[in-house]
């Protein structure tokens, strides 16, 4: 993910330590806050 985040313009990388491949299921609260924060930018 580091190389992808560096290659894309205007990217905000968010790490959810307790989530894996399905973050909206594995860590729905943190995922939701990350999405809302991005949309508010």
C-alpha positions as CSV (number, residue, x, y, z in Angstrom):
1,X,0.0,0.0,0.0
2,X,2.9,2.4,0.6
3,X,3.8,2.5,-3.1
4,X,0.2,2.9,-4.1
5,X,-0.3,5.8,-1.7
6,X,2.9,7.5,-3.0
7,X,1.9,7.1,-6.6
8,X,-1.6,8.6,-6.3
9,X,-2.2,12.3,-6.0
10,X,-4.1,13.7,-3.1
11,X,-4.2,10.5,-1.1
12,X,-4.9,10.1,2.6
13,X,-3.7,6.7,3.9
14,X,-5.6,5.5,6.9
15,X,-4.5,2.4,8.8
16,X,-7.1,0.5,10.8
17,X,-5.0,-1.9,12.9
18,X,-7.9,-4.2,13.8
19,X,-9.2,-4.6,10.2
20,X,-8.0,-6.7,7.3
21,X,-9.5,-7.2,3.8
22,X,-13.1,-6.2,4.8
23,X,-12.6,-3.1,7.0
24,X,-16.3,-2.1,6.9
25,X,-17.2,-5.4,8.5
26,X,-14.1,-6.0,10.7
27,X,-13.9,-2.4,12.1
28,X,-17.1,-0.6,11.0
29,X,-16.8,2.3,13.5
30,X,-13.3,3.2,12.5
31,X,-14.0,2.7,8.8
32,X,-17.1,4.9,9.0
33,X,-15.2,7.7,10.7
34,X,-12.4,7.4,8.1
35,X,-14.9,7.7,5.2
36,X,-16.8,10.6,6.8
37,X,-13.5,12.4,7.4
38,X,-12.5,12.0,3.8
39,X,-15.9,13.2,2.5
40,X,-15.8,16.3,4.8
41,X,-12.5,17.4,3.2
